[in-house]
């Protein structure tokens, strides 16, 4: 199993950061490359349509005050299978917070684990950087 872990700090309260990213069904607002999100709240899934037309289905496994735990039901263009991830916002001092994003997956056959990890990690880092820009921190 290949794993990744990302953490980025923000000069904003956890409630403000979660207010930006906390809606599982609206990631197109902060996730680069996502053109549209179609929610299915009955099945607890979201279908992401990427700007290049690729599609990805993710299922919400668990959620709490400031976290989502989810998996890819259909990885679409992502070169991984058995993908699960958890994104959480944690308090990091007065009016400061951090996003902690962890996950695990198997690369698809023929894709080296380090290549798959670089692709996944690069995308998640781009998301964290966009959140930084959106928060102005």
DAKADA-V836871 format. One record per backbone hydrogen bond with DSSP energy under -1.0 kcal/mol. NH is the residue of the N-H (numbers start at 1). CO is the residue of the C=O. If there is no record, write none. Layout:
BEGIN
NH,CO
NH,CO
END
This chain:
BEGIN
2,105
4,103
6,101
8,99
10,97
12,10
17,13
18,14
19,15
20,16
21,17
22,18
24,22
26,23
29,26
30,27
31,27
34,31
35,49
36,49
38,47
40,45
44,40
45,40
46,58
47,38
48,56
49,36
50,54
51,33
53,50
56,48
57,74
58,46
59,71
60,44
61,69
62,69
64,67
68,87
69,62
70,85
71,59
72,83
73,57
74,57
78,75
80,78
81,106
84,104
85,70
86,102
87,68
88,100
89,66
90,98
92,96
96,93
97,10
98,90
99,8
100,88
101,6
102,86
103,4
104,84
105,2
106,81
108,79
111,108
116,112
117,113
118,114
119,115
120,116
121,117
122,118
123,119
124,120
125,121
126,122
127,123
128,124
129,125
130,126
131,127
132,128
133,129
134,130
135,131
136,132
137,132
END
